[in-house]
Structure formats: C-alpha cells, structure tokens
Amino acid sequence: MKYLVEQVERKKNEQVIHTIKLEIDYELLTLYDAMEMNNDEEIKDAKLKLSKLVKKLYLLNKLSTNA
C-alpha cells in the first residue's frame, strides 16, 4: 500500500512540475514581449514571476528526487 501511495504522489509531482515548466515558458514569452516594447513594469513583473516559478520548480524537483 505504501508503494502505491508513493507512486501516486510521484505522478502528481510530475504533473505539477510539467505545469510549472509550461508557466515558465509563458512567462519567458511575456518577458521577451515586454523587452521588445521596453516596458519596464512588465519586465519587472515577469522576472519576479519567473523567479518564484523557478524556486518552486527547484523545490519540487528536490522533493521528487528525495522520495
């Protein structure tokens, strides 16, 4: 039973990691567009969101490799 729970958790983490990677891709596009338009406010916002997403991804990867 413990093995089954671990497998379900691992699969859930993989799905969350995939979603975060998609969010990072989107924010990179947003950052690129903001840089093209020289929009400092959007650049700042995109960088902040990217920073948070990368930290979240790092923690999830760390958790999934330790499990």
PLY file of the C-alpha trace (Angstrom):
ply
format ascii 1.0
element vertex 67
property float x
property float y
property float z
element edge 66
property int vertex1
property int vertex2
end_header
0.00 0.00 0.00
2.84 2.39 0.86
4.36 1.76 -2.58
1.07 2.67 -4.27
0.77 5.93 -2.32
4.36 6.84 -3.24
3.68 6.14 -6.92
0.56 8.32 -6.87
2.46 11.16 -5.17
5.33 10.87 -7.63
2.91 11.03 -10.58
1.18 14.05 -9.06
4.54 15.81 -8.59
5.47 15.06 -12.21
2.24 16.68 -13.39
2.82 19.74 -11.22
6.40 20.02 -12.50
5.16 19.85 -16.08
2.61 22.59 -15.38
5.25 24.83 -13.81
7.51 24.35 -16.83
4.65 25.48 -19.08
4.12 28.52 -16.85
7.85 29.32 -17.09
7.67 29.12 -20.89
4.72 31.50 -20.89
6.47 33.97 -18.59
9.59 33.85 -20.76
7.44 34.84 -23.73
5.88 37.61 -21.65
9.34 38.83 -20.65
10.51 38.79 -24.26
7.48 40.81 -25.38
7.99 43.29 -22.56
11.64 43.69 -23.51
10.69 44.25 -27.15
8.29 47.03 -26.06
10.75 48.44 -23.49
8.05 48.12 -20.82
9.99 48.24 -17.56
6.98 47.45 -15.37
6.10 44.27 -17.28
9.77 43.26 -17.37
9.95 43.59 -13.60
6.72 41.62 -13.11
7.78 38.83 -15.48
11.18 38.49 -13.78
9.53 38.29 -10.38
7.08 35.61 -11.55
9.90 33.68 -13.21
11.96 33.80 -10.04
9.08 32.40 -7.99
8.34 29.67 -10.54
11.99 28.60 -10.75
12.21 28.34 -6.95
9.01 26.30 -6.88
10.32 24.02 -9.63
13.62 23.56 -7.81
11.87 22.58 -4.58
9.55 20.13 -6.32
12.45 18.54 -8.19
14.34 18.24 -4.93
11.34 16.61 -3.24
10.74 14.17 -6.08
14.37 13.04 -6.16
14.46 12.53 -2.38
11.28 10.45 -2.35
0 1
1 2
2 3
3 4
4 5
5 6
6 7
7 8
8 9
9 10
10 11
11 12
12 13
13 14
14 15
15 16
16 17
17 18
18 19
19 20
20 21
21 22
22 23
23 24
24 25
25 26
26 27
27 28
28 29
29 30
30 31
31 32
32 33
33 34
34 35
35 36
36 37
37 38
38 39
39 40
40 41
41 42
42 43
43 44
44 45
45 46
46 47
47 48
48 49
49 50
50 51
51 52
52 53
53 54
54 55
55 56
56 57
57 58
58 59
59 60
60 61
61 62
62 63
63 64
64 65
65 66
